[in-house]
Amino acid sequence: MLIIIIAFTIFVSAGGVYDILNSAPALVVNQNTGEMSSVADINGQTLTESIFSMIMITFMFVGLFAAYRSMGVAYDRRKANTMLILGIAMILLGISGSFYLLVLKSG
């Protein structure tokens, strides 16, 4: 049940409802250059952006879970440190990917 709630939260926060209601395209055409792009302007959203955002948010959730689980293996210091570093790396990967998408959208 918890996995379903987390998956629904990721779906909503990545814009899945917007994609369903507005039939978001996978690619858009840039009006100035005529090139195809998978990133819309700041006022719109494409299906590709939503999928990328879902992946980045999933990385952040998994990273938080791994960091949380590292506290539970206190008997094995090496395993706890590995899980904590892996969790922090996944959180940073998710944040940096989301920031990169924001930079692409803004200009």
C-alpha positions as CSV (number, residue, x, y, z in Angstrom):
1,M,0.0,0.0,0.0
2,L,2.9,2.4,0.8
3,I,4.4,1.8,-2.6
4,I,1.1,2.7,-4.3
5,I,0.9,5.9,-2.3
6,I,4.5,6.8,-3.1
7,A,3.9,6.0,-6.8
8,F,0.8,8.2,-6.9
9,T,2.6,11.0,-5.2
10,I,5.4,10.9,-7.7
11,F,2.9,10.8,-10.6
12,V,1.0,13.8,-9.3
13,S,4.1,15.9,-8.4
14,A,5.7,15.2,-11.8
15,G,2.6,16.5,-13.6
16,G,0.9,13.3,-14.6
17,V,-2.5,14.8,-14.1
18,Y,-1.7,17.8,-16.3
19,D,-0.5,15.4,-19.0
20,I,-3.7,13.4,-18.9
21,L,-6.1,16.4,-18.8
22,N,-4.3,18.5,-21.5
23,S,-3.1,15.6,-23.7
24,A,0.5,16.8,-23.5
25,P,2.6,16.1,-26.6
26,A,5.9,14.2,-26.4
27,L,7.7,16.8,-28.5
28,V,7.1,20.5,-29.3
29,V,8.2,22.7,-32.2
30,N,10.2,25.8,-31.3
31,Q,8.4,28.7,-32.9
32,N,11.5,30.8,-33.5
33,T,13.8,28.2,-35.0
34,G,11.4,25.5,-36.1
35,E,13.4,22.7,-34.3
36,M,11.7,19.9,-32.4
37,S,12.4,19.9,-28.7
38,S,11.4,17.6,-25.8
39,V,11.3,20.6,-23.4
40,A,8.4,23.1,-23.7
41,D,8.6,26.7,-22.5
42,I,7.9,27.7,-18.9
43,N,4.1,27.8,-19.5
44,G,3.8,24.3,-20.9
45,Q,4.9,20.7,-20.3
46,T,5.6,17.8,-22.5
47,L,5.2,14.1,-21.8
48,T,9.0,13.7,-21.9
49,E,9.5,16.3,-19.2
50,S,7.0,14.5,-17.0
51,I,8.8,11.1,-17.4
52,F,12.2,12.7,-16.7
53,S,10.8,14.5,-13.7
54,M,9.2,11.2,-12.4
55,I,12.6,9.5,-12.7
56,M,14.4,12.2,-10.8
57,I,11.8,12.3,-8.0
58,T,12.0,8.5,-7.8
59,F,15.8,8.8,-7.4
60,M,15.2,11.3,-4.5
61,F,12.7,8.9,-2.8
62,V,15.0,5.9,-3.2
63,G,17.9,8.0,-1.9
64,L,16.0,9.1,1.2
65,F,14.9,5.5,1.8
66,A,18.5,4.2,1.5
67,A,19.7,6.9,3.9
68,Y,17.0,6.0,6.3
69,R,17.8,2.2,6.0
70,S,21.4,2.9,6.7
71,M,20.5,3.7,10.3
72,G,19.1,0.2,10.7
73,V,22.3,-1.7,10.0
74,A,24.4,-0.2,12.8
75,Y,26.0,-3.6,13.5
76,D,27.8,-3.5,10.1
77,R,29.5,-0.1,9.8
78,R,30.7,-0.7,6.3
79,K,27.3,-1.5,5.0
80,A,25.7,1.4,6.8
81,N,28.3,3.8,5.3
82,T,27.8,2.4,1.8
83,M,24.0,2.7,2.0
84,L,24.3,6.3,3.3
85,I,26.7,7.4,0.6
86,L,24.5,5.7,-2.0
87,G,21.4,7.4,-0.6
88,I,23.1,10.8,-0.6
89,A,24.4,10.3,-4.2
90,M,20.9,9.4,-5.4
91,I,19.4,12.4,-3.7
92,L,22.0,14.7,-5.3
93,L,21.4,13.0,-8.7
94,G,17.7,13.6,-8.4
95,I,18.1,17.3,-7.3
96,S,20.7,18.0,-10.0
97,G,18.5,16.4,-12.7
98,S,15.5,18.4,-11.6
99,F,17.5,21.6,-11.6
100,Y,18.9,20.8,-15.1
101,L,15.3,20.4,-16.3
102,L,14.4,23.8,-14.8
103,V,17.4,25.4,-16.5
104,L,16.3,23.9,-19.8
105,K,12.8,25.2,-19.4
106,S,13.8,28.7,-18.4
107,G,15.8,29.4,-21.3
